[in-house]
Amino acid sequence: MTDDRAALLAEITSKAVVHGAVTLSSGKRADWYIDLRRVTLSGPAARLVGRVMLDVTSDLDYAAVGGLTLGADPVATAMMHAATEQGRALNAFVVRKEGKAHGLQRRIEGPDVAGQRVLAVEDTSTTGQSVLTAVDALTEAGAAVVGVAVIVDRGARAAVEQRGMAYLAAYDLA
């Protein structure tokens, strides 16, 4: 797994770190940004994402993985596919920012999460706001959230741990 972690870190540092003023989803301003979709939506790198995130979360017991759309979607699907390659059944789900007003009006898409042990994921998190929104929706839907995992932690650890959940990150700012 060390080779996968080193290869994924190389992908992140070469493709995802963007320097320049940006406004984060939290509303905070930053002088640099980590655009992990440049990595998570790249075929070869996505395979690394799945394997690394499964390794990071290997001590947790969960049947499904996902989070708030859009940052979580490629992370969850990469983990689902990597788990299949390892002979493990793992479902993925997508948490909408709000419920649909038509069709089945579901807020959480994919296999039903009620009564399931689930892992909430995000590509990167600064405040924890997005992933905690997903956690709240999952809890409301009857899922048991076993923890939160991100590829890169930009500072959300305290917010998530304050809610009493495990917080795992493949990489931190260092």
N, C-alpha and C positions, 0 to 999 in steps of 0.2 A: 504494500500500500504506500510505502514511502515514495516509490517511483511515481505513482499516480498523483500523490499530493504535490510532489515537486513539479510534475508536468502541468498540473492545474494551476499552481501558483505562477508558473512561467506564462501560461495563457492569460491569466488575470493581469499580471504586471505589464505584459506587452500589448494587450488589446483593450483592457477595461478601465484603466486609470486615466482619467481625463483631467487635465489641469485648466483652470479658468473659473471664473465666478459662476455659480449655479444656485438655484433655489431648490432645496430638497422637498420631498412630499410633505414633510413636517412643517414647511414654511421657513425653516432655518436657511441661512445663506452659508455657503461654503466656497472655499477657493479651489476645491478639486472635487471630483465626483468619481464614483466607481460605477460604470455602466456595465453591469454584469450580463445584461442581455446580449452584449457583443460576444460573450463566452457561452452562456447557457443555451443560446440558439444556434450555436455552431456545432455541426454534427460531431466531429472528433472530440471537441471539448466537452460536449454534453455527456458523452460516455464517461469522461473523467469525473464530471460533476456527480453523476449517479453513483459511481463506485466510491468516491471520496465521502459523499454524504451518508451513504449506507455504513461506511466504516466509522464515521464520526458518531453515528447514532446506534451503533451495534449493541450497546448496553441497554437500550430501551426496547420495550415490547409494544409493537404497534402493527395494525393491520392495514392502515391507510395513511396516506400522506398528502398534504396540500396546504393551501393558504389563500390569502387574498389575491385575487387576480390583479395584476399581471406578473408581478415579480416572482410569485411562487409557482406559477404554472409550469415553466420549463424545468424548474428544480424538481418538482413532484414527478413529472413524467420521466425525467432522466432517472430518478430513483426507482420508479416503477419498472422501467425497462432493464436497469441494472440488476434489480432483484430477480426478474424473470431469467436473466442470463445466469444467475447464481442458483436457480432452481427454487426460488422463494416466491410465494404468492404475496403480492403487495398491490393494493388498489391506490388510485390517485383520485383526488377531488379538487374542485375549484370553488372558492367562496366568492360570490359576487359582492360588490360593494353595497348593493341593496337588492332586495328580491325583485324578480321579474313581475311586471304587471299583466303578463299574458301567459298563455300556455299553462304549464304546471305551477307557475309562480314560485319556483324554488330559488332559494338563496344559495344553496350548496348543490352543485352539479356533480354528477357521477354516482357511483354506488352509494346507497343510503349509509350514513355515518351513525345513525342512532344506535346506541349500545355498543359501538365499536371503540377500540383504543386507537387513537389517531395522533399523528405527529404534525404540528403546524410548522411550515417552513416559509422561508423568504430568501431572496437572493442576498440582500444586504439590509441592515437595519441600523438606524441612527438613534431613534427615540423609542422604537418598539410599537409605535402607534398602529401601523398596518397589520403586523402579525397579531397584536392583541385584539384588534377588531375581528380578525379571523377566529381567534380563540373564543371570543364572546359569542360569535355566530355558531361555532361548533358546539359549545356548551349548551346554548339555547336549543340546538337541534338534537341534543341528547347524547353527544359523543363524549368520551372520556379523553381529554387532551393530556397526553403523557409528557409533553415537553415541546420546546421550540428549538428549531435548528436553522442556522443561517450559514451561507457560504462565508461571508465576510461580516464581522461585527464592527460597526462604526460607533458603538456606545450604548446599545439597547439592553445590555445584560442586566443592569440594576432594575429597570422597569419590569422586565419579564420575571426576574427572580423575586421581586417584591410581590408579585402575584402568586408566588409559591410554586413556580414551575422550573423544571430543569431547563437550562439555556446552554446550547452547544453551538460552537462555531468552528468551522474548518480553519479559518484564519481570523486574526484580529489586525488592528492597524499596524502593529509592529511588523 
